[in-house]
Amino acid sequence: MKDKILGILKESKSYVSGQELADRLGVSRTAVWKAVTALKKEGYGIASVSRLGYKLEDTGDILNERELSFSDKFCFEDELSSTNEYAKRFAAEGKEEFFFVTCNRQTAGRGRLGRTWISPYGVNIYLSMIFYPDTDIPDIPQMTPVIGLAAAKTISDITGLEAKIKWPNDILINDKKISGILTEMQAEAERILFVVAGIGINVNQTEFDKEIAKKASSMRNETGRVFKRSEVIKLLVQNMETYYKKFIEGGFSPLRAEYKRLCINLDRDVRAFYRGGEIRGTAVDISEKGELVIKTENGLVSISGGEATVRNAGNEYI
């Protein structure tokens, strides 16, 4: 009943009386009052005025199954250990492609290279999506920049600010990290079983630990606005599907120009950590395979994984 009442209030621009709600739903006014009270406790801003009834004034930044009803291919839990781990379980069970997992908080969130992804409750996005790519195993690393494009477009469209990409997996605004991507593959012999792409986006977080405060930010901190995570997720899911389909149809090459335009590594000093070694030089290109091409003292080097930091305007590596 709560969902039906919320739906009616969302459609109405004025107050809806308790009696009208009761009549439309075939319940008592007391039942309506109890349902509205429960919705208020969940965080919905519903005004109650005697003789006028109820009016939805603000849905706030609430993330729950109800707010994700734009899709029927998702799993939402208030708290999970890791969305990637749960998505991999669903993929192993054969869940359909583009099925995604999200939550309000992760207790064991993971970033690349075994790092911990700090996941405070109710302010950010933690989401993982399942893919079954019909491509070769060596092409899978290209999916990280592809998903990066989807995340960058989503953040840019929602905030109105241009989100940039730091190869291979970070999304930045004003040289501060807003989002990170973790792509994991399960294969058997030469056959890809599935790929799970996890994205963390700092949406409404306002405070960060001292160790990362200079390098990390959020959509809210950069714009001064509060965002509804469910709306960001809706656009993110659409963009992930769109860019992935482009990748499957034509590979990374058709997306290369867009990626190069957004990549902050290019024409800047970089320090890359790849296969146990360190490479220093100037990033000069992104290859058709999504590799970072670095000009070093010994010539050009192309890397397809690892990590690359870039020198910012303050002469610091980020």
N, C-alpha and C positions, 0 to 999 in steps of 0.2 A: 504493500500500500504506500509506503514511503516514496517509492520510485514514481508511482502514478501521481501522487500529490506534487512531487517536485516537478514532474513533467508539465502538469497543469500550470503551476506557478511560473515556470520558465516561459511558457507560451503567452502568459497574460502580462500586459503592461500596467495593469491596475490591480487593485485589491480584489481578492476572491473570497467571498464569505464562507464561513465554516459550514453553513447550511448547504450552499451550492456544492462544495466539495463532498459533503456527506451524501447529497442526492446523486451526484454523478458517480460516486463510488459504491453506493448502496450500503453505507455504513453509518454509524451514529456520529454525532458531532463530538462526542467524547473520544471516539476512536481517532477522529481527525486531529483533535488537540494533542493526543498522545503521540501521534505520528509526527506532527509538526515539532513538538518538543524534542523528539528524538533527532530530527534533522538539525535542529539548532545545536544540539550537543555535538553533532558531527562537524559543526563549523559553518553550516549554511546560514547566511544572514537573512533571516525571515522576519519581517516586521509584523507585529500583531496589533491591530487597532480595533477597539470596541465598535461594533455596528458596521465596520467596514470589512473586517476579515484579515486575510493574510496576503503579504506581498513579498516576493523574493527580491531583495535589494542587492545582494552580493553573494556569489557562490564561493568567493575566496580561492585560495590556492589549495584546493582539496584534491587529493589523489586517492581514488578508490575504484572499485569495479564499475560503479555507476558512471563515473566521469570518463571511463575508458570504453563506453558502450559503442563508440564509433566503429569498433572492430569486434569480431567474434573469434579472433585468433590470438588470444592472449591469456597469460596467467598473471594475476596480481596477488601479491601477499603483502601485508603490512611490513613484515620483516623477513629477510632471507639472508643466508650466509653469503651467497654470491649468485647474481643473476646468470652469469656465464655457466656456473656449475649446474644450476637447475635447467637452463636451456639445453645443455649437453645431455642431460637425462631425458628430456622430452624428445630431443632429436634421435637418441638411441631407441626410443619407443616408436619412432616413425611419425611424429607430429608433422603437420603440413608445413610447407615452406612459408616463410614470412611470419610464422608463429613467434610471438615475442613474450618475454618475461620482464616484469618490472616490479618495483617495490618502493616503499617509503624509506627503508633503511637497509643497508647491508652490514652484517656483523663481521664478514671476512672478505670484503671487496678486494679485488686484485687488479693491479695495473701490469704494464709490460715488465719483462725482466724480473718477475717475481716480487715486484714492489707491492706495498699495501695501498689500496685506494680508500682514503678516508671517506666515510659515507654517513654524514650526520642526518638525523631524522627530519623528514618532511620539508626539505628545502631544495633538494637537487634531484636530478634524474639519474637513475641507474637502470639501464635497459639492455637486454640482449636479444638478438634475433637469429632465427635458424635459416640456413640456406643449404640447398643441395645443388651445388654448381656442377654443370656438365662441362668440365674443363680439365686440363692437365694439372697435376700436383705442382709443378714448378710455377704455374700461373697464380697460385693462391696468394702469395705475398702481395700481389697487385690489388687484392680486395681491401687491404688496409687503406691505401690512398683513395680508393673508390668510396668507401664508407666515410672517409674524411671529407670528401666533397659533399656528401649528403648532410653531414653534421654542420659543416661550414655554411652551406646554403640555408639550412634551418635557422641557425643562430643569426645569420645576417638578416634574413627575412623577418624574423620576430623582433629583433632589437633595432633594426634600421642602421646598424653599424656594420662595417665590412669585417667579417671574420676571416682571419688568415690561417694558413696551415703551416706548421713546422714539421717537416718531414721527419719520421714517417707517420706519426699518429697523434699529434697534438693540434688543437684548435685554439687560436689566440685572438684576443682583441687588445689593441694597444700594447702588444708584446707581452701580454699576461695570459697565462694558460686558463682557458675556460672549460676545455673538454679534452678527454683522452679516449683512445680506442684500443681495445684488446681483441684481436682476431685469433681464434683457435680452430684447428682442423683435426678431424678424426679420419684416418685412412686405414685401408687394409690392403696390403701388397701395393699394387699400382692404382687402386681404386679409392676415390674420395667418398667417404660415407656421409659426411656433413661438415659444414663450417658454421661456427657461432661467432657473431660479431657483437662485442659488448661495448657500450658507450656510457661514459659518465659525463654529465654536463652540470657545471655549477650554475644553478639558476638563481635562487634567492638567498644563497648563503652570503652573510655579510662579514663574518670574521674567519680568519685563517690562522693556523699555527705560525709562530714566528719563523720557523724554518722555511716556510713557503710563501709567506705573506708578500714578499717582494716580487714573486714570480707568478702567483696565482690570483685570480679574481673571479667574478661571477657576472652573469648578465645583469643582475640587479645593481651591483656596485658600479658597473660601467655605464649604466643608463639612468640610475636613480628611480627605476620603476620595478614594481613587483609583477611577476609573470605567473600565469596559470600553467603549471607543469603539464596538465592534461592536454592543453592546446599545443604546447611545444612538442609533446610526444606524438600527437596526431600528425603534425607536419613532418616530424622526424621520420616516422614510420613510412609515410608516403614517399619522402625523398630517398630513403634507403631502398625501397622497392624499385623506384624509378632508375636510380643510378646503377643498381645491381643488374637490372634488365639490360641497360645500355652496355654494361661490361660483358655480360654473357653473349650479347648479340655481336659486339665488335671488338671486345678486348679493351685494354686500357688506352690504346692509341687514340681513339676518338675523344677521350676525356683529357688527354695530355695537355692541351693548350689551356683549358680551364684550370687544371691543377697548377700549371706553371705560373699562371697569373696570380694565384693566391699563395703560392709557396714563398715563405719569407727567407728560406735558406739561400735562394739563388742570388748570386753576385755579392755574397757576404762570406766573411771568414767563418769556417765551420771546424768543429772538432768532432770526428766520428769515432765511435767505438764499434769495431766489427771483427768478428771471429777472433776475439781475444787480443786484438791489437788496436792501436790508436792511429787515426789518419787525420792529418791537418792540411788545410788548404782552403781553396775558394770553391764554393758550390757553383757550377756553371750550367748545369742542365738537369732535367728529369728525363730519363730515357723512355722509349716506347713501352718498356716493361715496368715502368714505375720506379726504376732505380735512381738513386741520387748519384750524380756524376760530379766528382771532385777533382779540381786541378791541383796537383801537388808538385813538389819540386822534381819528382821523378816521372811526371806525366799524369795522364787521366786515370782515375780509379772509379769504378762503378760499384756501388754497394746496394744490396737488396734487403738488408735487415740491419739489426743492431740499433744503434742510437746515434743521433747527431745533434750536437748543441750548436748554437749560432750566436755570434757576437752582436749585441744590441748597441743602441746609440750611446749608452753609458759605458761602452767598452767592456761589458760583462757578458759571459756566456750564459745563455738561457736555454 
